[in-house]
Structures are given as C-alpha cells and as structure tokens.
Amino acid sequence: MNGSSRKPPSVGLTNAIGIPINMSKILDLIGLALIGGTIVSFIPGLIPNMEGGLNPVFWGCAIGALAIIIYRKQQRKKQDQNLSK
C-alpha cells in the first residue's frame, strides 16, 4: 500500500451496508408503494372494513403517485435546461 487511500465522495443517504442511495431510487420505491396501495385499495375485500373502489386510501395513494410523477418531470426539465446552457 502506498498510504493514499481514497474515500468515496460524501453522499447524503446510504443503505445498511454503506451503498449510496440517490433521491431517484427513493422516489421510485415510494411511488411503487403508492401504486401498490392504489391497486390494493381499489380491489374490494383486501382491506377489512373498507369497500373497494374510489375510497380515501385510493385517492391518497393516487394523488401521492401523481405528485411524484410531476416532481420528477420538473426535475428532468430543470436538468435538461442546465445541460443546454
């Protein structure tokens, strides 16, 4: 060894074993959970004591997923504008 150990650049979040997690992956996982919640809440009988169809859980998950889609679209637009400058 030559004594010059390089550390990876500091990143915000890391998982349990130290691998960096970027915001895009986090939003993907949250969006996937919201879409799953939308599907599960729409099918009758999967959630006890709640009717299937257009209930508050369905709308909450659907609006959350839509918000993530809009946020990511705006971020891509900003990134494209910064790259074109």
Beta strands, then each sheet from edge to edge (+ up, - down):
strand 1: 13-14
strand 2: 20-21
sheet 1: 1+ 2-
end
